[in-house]
């Protein structure tokens, strides 16, 4: 279990989405696995990826490069 400072714990859902997005971007999680981690539907999570600069069709392409 990851121990987070209280400031992060107050934003728990946002923190989990950030970690899931970055794990997806790194190829460590599939889109479905990352969405499950966030308790989100797959396509809702795919849309949320833009908030983290991650492209859901090809995680190696950042939003800055599109």
C-alpha positions in Angstrom: 0.0 0.0 0.0 1.2 3.5 -0.9 1.3 5.9 2.0 0.4 9.4 0.8 0.6 12.7 2.7 -2.7 14.0 4.0 -2.9 16.6 1.2 -3.0 13.8 -1.4 -5.5 11.8 0.6 -7.9 14.7 0.5 -7.8 14.4 -3.3 -7.9 10.6 -3.3 -9.9 10.0 -6.5 -7.8 12.5 -8.5 -4.6 10.9 -7.2 -5.7 7.4 -8.2 -6.7 8.7 -11.7 -3.3 10.3 -12.0 -1.4 7.1 -11.1 -3.7 5.0 -13.3 -3.1 7.4 -16.3 0.6 7.3 -15.8 0.7 3.5 -15.4 -1.4 3.2 -18.6 0.9 5.7 -20.4 3.9 3.6 -19.4 2.3 0.4 -20.7 2.0 -1.2 -17.2 -1.8 -1.3 -17.3 -4.3 -1.8 -20.1 -7.0 0.7 -20.6 -9.5 -1.7 -18.9 -7.2 -2.3 -15.9 -6.6 1.5 -15.4 -10.3 2.2 -15.6 -11.0 -0.5 -13.1 -8.3 0.9 -10.8 -10.3 4.2 -10.8 -13.7 2.5 -10.6 -14.6 4.1 -13.9 -16.1 2.8 -17.2 -13.4 2.2 -19.8 -14.5 5.0 -22.1 -15.0 7.5 -19.3 -11.4 6.8 -18.2 -10.3 7.2 -21.8 -11.8 10.6 -22.0 -10.3 11.6 -18.6 -6.8 10.7 -19.9 -6.7 14.0 -21.8 -6.5 15.8 -18.4 -3.1 14.1 -17.9 -1.7 14.6 -21.4 -2.2 10.9 -22.3 -3.7 9.9 -25.7 -5.9 6.8 -25.2 -5.4 5.3 -28.7 -1.6 5.4 -28.4 -0.2 6.1 -25.0 3.2 6.8 -26.5 1.8 10.0 -28.1 1.4 12.8 -25.6 -1.4 15.3 -26.0 1.3 18.0 -26.5 2.5 16.2 -29.6 -0.9 15.8 -31.3 
